[in-house]
Amino acid sequence: LTHENRHLYLRDDIKFLHLDDYRLIDWYGKPPEEVLARLKELGVDYYLKIRNERNHPILEDLGIDKLLQDHFELVYERGENLLYRLKRE
């Protein structure tokens, strides 16, 4: 899952789900647990947070900050880019 618009330039063997993806739109504004369930249904294991996504409305609509805090762990950091992995529960 990412808000990175340049994902088409990255490795072909990594599948990206964009925050604007049509499969997520119906989950905007839903409780974090429902969003998390949807992300799991879609096979999301990681979240790539990029530096220029601060304060974007979609992040608030999906409750990304709460999801990251409660259900993801930071696994890699490069500058302001952060890679989180879904915690195994």
N, C-alpha and C positions, 0 to 999 in steps of 0.2 A: 504494500500500500504506500502510495507517495503522492505528493503534490508536484513532483519534479516533472516539468514539461519536456525535458530532453531525454526521457526514458527510452525513446526509440534509438538513441545513439549508444545505448549501453549494451551489454552482452545479450545475445539472442537466447541463451539458455536460461536466463532469468526472466520470469513472467511478472509483469508489473500490473497492478490495479491502481488506476488513478482515482484520487478523491472525487473527481467530477464524473466518474463512471456511472452510466445509467443504472447499473445494478445496485448502486448505493443511494440514489436520490430519494427513494421512498423511506430511507432510514434517517434522513436529516431530521433533527429535532426529537428523535426517539430516545428513550432512556439508554444509558451506556450499556447495560446488560443485553438489550435487544440488538444494539449496534455490534457488540462483541459477538453475539451468536451469528449475526449475518456475516461478519468478517470470517469467522470460522467456516461457515457454509461455503464461502467463496475461496477457501484455501489460503487465507492470509496468514503468514507466519512471521512476517517482518514489517516494520514501518520505517521508512527512510524519511527523516525530517530534514528539510533543507533550510538554509539560512533565510531565504527571502519569503518564507511562508508565514512569518509572524503575523498574528492578528487577522488572518484571512477568515472571512465569514464561514466558509465550509468547515474549518477546523472547529469552530464553535458549534455549528449545526450537528456535527457528528460526535462532539464531546471528546475530541482526540486527547486533550490534556488529561482528562480524567482516566481515559482508557490507558494511556501511557503510564500514568502514575500507578494504577491498580493492577494492570494485566500484562505489561511489557517490561523488559529489562534492557538497559543500555548495553550493547555488545561491541560497538565500535564508534569512534569519534574522530573526525578529521576536520579541523577548523570548526566551523559552525554547523557542519553536516553531522547528523547523529543517526545511527542505525540501531533500532530496537528490535528485540525478538520477543514474540509472545511467550509468556511464562508457561511452563508445563504444569498444569494444575491437577 
